[in-house]
Amino acid sequence: MTNVKEGIVWITGASSGIGKSMALEWARLGYKVVLSSRRKELLDKVADQIRYSGGEALVIPCDIMEETSIENAVQQIIKDLGRLDIVVANAGFGVFGSIEKLTAKDWNRQLQGNVTGLALTVKYALPHLKKNNGRIGLVGSVASISS
């Protein structure tokens, strides 16, 4: 990719927090930004901010807990923009509470979102990234409190 103005970056978890901040920065740098998360109304607000600043944004809601949602998002990006240069797999969440009270269901949900969802995001984006020597960004975090 030689011209940033042609670059397309897809960010999951782009409706708030780190994802939103990254989306605004990629747009400031001149990339076309594809915004995904479950909360379309918040994505629309981020897209409006980007457009108001002179950037380009495309909103494609996506739930990383649903494999078909991820696959459909990638297909929509390729249909609408024709390519994908960078994917930032940022969507994720934590489970909160005392370890004595958390259930296997709580832990499995977190693993599905933060591990499986991230891996599937890369899986469906990868064939398109390979065509352009694209890049992958993976975002993760760890937090704990001991008492």
C-alpha positions in Angstrom: 0.0 0.0 0.0 1.7 3.1 -1.1 -1.1 5.7 -0.8 -2.7 6.2 2.6 -5.8 7.7 1.0 -6.4 4.3 -0.6 -5.9 2.4 2.7 -8.8 0.7 4.4 -8.8 -0.2 8.1 -11.5 -2.2 9.8 -11.8 -1.8 13.6 -14.0 -4.1 15.7 -15.1 -2.6 19.0 -15.1 0.8 17.4 -18.1 2.3 19.2 -16.3 3.4 22.4 -13.0 3.3 24.3 -9.8 2.3 22.6 -11.6 1.3 19.4 -13.2 4.7 19.0 -10.0 6.5 19.7 -8.1 4.3 17.2 -10.9 4.9 14.6 -10.5 8.7 15.0 -6.8 8.5 14.7 -6.7 6.2 11.6 -9.2 8.6 10.0 -7.0 11.6 10.9 -4.1 9.8 9.2 -6.2 9.6 6.0 -7.4 6.0 6.1 -10.9 5.0 5.2 -12.2 3.5 8.4 -14.7 0.7 8.7 -16.4 0.8 12.1 -17.8 -2.4 13.7 -19.5 -3.2 17.0 -22.9 -4.4 18.2 -24.1 -0.8 19.0 -25.0 0.8 15.7 -26.2 4.0 17.2 -22.8 4.6 18.8 -21.0 3.6 15.6 -23.1 6.2 13.7 -21.9 8.9 16.1 -18.2 7.9 15.6 -18.8 7.9 11.8 -20.3 11.4 12.0 -17.3 12.6 14.0 -15.0 11.2 11.3 -17.0 12.7 8.4 -17.2 16.1 10.2 -13.4 16.1 10.3 -13.2 15.3 6.6 -12.6 11.6 6.8 -14.4 8.6 5.4 -16.2 6.1 7.5 -18.4 3.1 6.9 -20.5 1.6 9.6 -21.0 -2.2 9.5 -22.4 -3.6 12.8 -20.9 -6.9 13.8 -21.2 -9.1 16.9 -17.9 -11.0 17.4 -19.8 -13.6 19.4 -21.5 -14.7 16.1 -19.3 -16.2 13.4 -21.7 -15.4 10.6 -21.8 -11.8 11.7 -18.0 -11.6 11.3 -18.0 -13.3 8.0 -20.9 -11.1 6.7 -19.0 -8.0 7.9 -15.9 -8.9 5.9 -18.0 -9.7 2.8 -19.8 -6.3 3.2 -16.4 -4.5 3.4 -15.2 -6.1 0.2 -18.5 -5.5 -1.6 -18.6 -1.8 -0.6 -14.9 -0.9 -0.7 -13.2 -3.6 -2.8 -10.3 -4.4 -0.4 -9.1 -4.5 3.1 -5.6 -3.4 4.2 -5.6 -3.5 8.0 -7.8 -5.2 10.6 -7.7 -4.2 14.2 -9.4 -6.9 16.2 -10.2 -4.8 19.3 -13.7 -6.0 20.4 -13.7 -7.8 23.7 -15.0 -7.7 27.2 -14.2 -8.9 30.7 -16.0 -10.9 33.3 -16.2 -9.2 36.7 -16.7 -10.6 40.2 -15.2 -12.8 42.7 -13.6 -15.9 41.3 -15.6 -17.9 43.8 -18.8 -16.6 42.2 -18.0 -16.8 38.5 -19.3 -19.8 36.6 -18.0 -21.8 33.7 -20.6 -20.0 31.6 -19.1 -16.6 32.6 -15.6 -17.9 31.6 -16.7 -19.5 28.4 -18.4 -16.3 27.3 -15.3 -14.3 27.9 -13.1 -16.9 26.0 -15.6 -16.9 23.1 -15.4 -13.2 22.8 -11.8 -12.4 23.6 -10.2 -15.5 22.0 -12.5 -17.1 19.5 -14.0 -13.8 18.3 -10.6 -12.4 17.8 -9.4 -15.5 15.9 -12.4 -15.6 13.7 -12.1 -11.9 12.9 -8.6 -12.6 11.6 -9.7 -15.8 9.8 -12.2 -14.1 7.7 -10.1 -11.0 7.0 -6.9 -12.9 6.3 -7.5 -13.9 2.6 -8.2 -10.2 1.8 -5.2 -9.0 3.8 -2.9 -11.4 2.0 -3.8 -9.9 -1.4 -2.3 -6.5 -0.3 0.3 -7.5 2.2 -2.1 -6.2 4.8 -1.6 -5.9 8.5 -3.3 -7.3 11.6 -3.6 -5.6 15.0 -4.7 -7.6 18.0 -5.8 -5.8 21.1 -6.1 -7.6 24.5 -5.9 -6.6 28.1 -5.6 -8.2 31.5 -6.8 -6.8 34.8 -7.2 -8.2 38.3 -7.6 -7.1 41.8 -6.3 -9.2 44.7 -7.5 -8.9 48.2 
